[in-house]
Amino acid sequence: MQGWSKFEIPDMVTMDILSKLPVKSLARFRCVCKPWSSSFRTSDFITKHHQNNLTNNNLNLLLKRCHGNTRNDIHYFSALSTEKGENFSVTENIHLPFFENCWYAPVVSGPCNGLLCLHDAGKAALWNPSTREFKILPRSSVNRPPSVDSTSFGCLGFGFDSITDDYKVVRFVTNYFDENEEEGGLADWIHQVELYSLKSDSWKEISVPEAHPYASPLFNNYVNGSYYWQATGNSDYLILSFDMANEKFSTLPLPTFGGSLAQYYLQLLDFNGSLGAIVYPREGTEKSIDLWVMNGSWTRQFSIESVSGVERPLGFWKNGELFLESSNHELVLFDPATRELKNLGIHAYQNTMQLIAYVESLVPINGRSEQEEHIIRRRAGDASNRY
């Protein structure tokens, strides 16, 4: 039309607008505009996109679950809707064949910048559920001691080294020697610790700490550059941490919560960027839940008194609500302000549920597409849909 002039949006403004879009939309735009596709791969855009999601608290939810306790019962992930009014209904179920023949498959570490580390026994993989990229970690090249009869892989930690811009996996290994068993004694063992670098795509051996970690995480144990485990020292229980940048271990005490670990469960977690610990009774279906936070020393942040009909906490939601596993092994949401307990209609076999809240990320992991790894996503008909 006469009198109109062409108006062009500056590239910087365009990229700023695009950095606020979900990964699914950006994936479509990659096919439309090659310059945009190149920009989406730059570290500046990836960082800005992730920061926008963090700022706006754009959380996504995955629920790991299973429906039995045999090798024939497959562990899988359910993506839950976070749209208002949809009550966290299941949108799709995701099956990872790589972990199909593992007993507890898989333990989840993370998220870290939108990435998850999945592992079971000697198998480990990185997964970006937003970009649908999956990377199987190579077998360890760390030399085992001579005459080892068997090797087992234990606790694992996953995090980001901001100094070298690298993602790392630290893994505890135990090597067993059976020679003393023939004489009626206990088997000897030697511990090792190995560290994987995504940048080098390789493993190396590092020093073994004096404390030894135990238990699988129920929550995200990566906090501000360090990974945390519950551990045993010379004669007591403590917390072991690993700094991803300097690659050093250190220890700190557990909170003094007025009970023993024989009476109470204690689970570490990232609580708003600080190390936290949730404490709740082992016995009974009426639970009181305490949250402790480390800010130089342990302080009790809050207590939730006498929630009936629940087994264990699974994670916090945006406004302080708490996801729990009910005594009937269903996912429920508890609002501390109103004390309302809402059943979300999602069931699993006892103690197989793990809830992962993550923000979308474009971080590449130099892996392959889910399709290439034969990962299956199936739309769910309703919240009770079984894989």
Secondary structure, DSSP 8 states (H G I E B T S, - for coil): -TT-------HHHHHHHHTTS-HHHHHHHHHH-HHHHHHTTSHHHHHHHHHHHHHTT-EEEEEEE-S-SSTTS--EEEEE--STTSTT-EEEEEE-GGGTT-TT--EEEEEETTEEEEEETTEEEEEETTTTEEEE---------TT--EEEEEEEEEEEETTTTEEEEEEEEEEEE-GGGGGTS--EEEEEEEEEETTTTEEEEE---SSEEES--SS--EETTEEEEEEE-SSSEEEEEEETTTTEEEEE-----SS-TTTEEEEEEEETTEEEEEEEESSSSEEEEEEEEESSSEEEEEEEEEEETEEEEEEE-TTS-EEEEETTSEEEEEETTTTEEEEEEEE-STT--EEEEEE------S-EETTTTT-EEEE-SSTT---
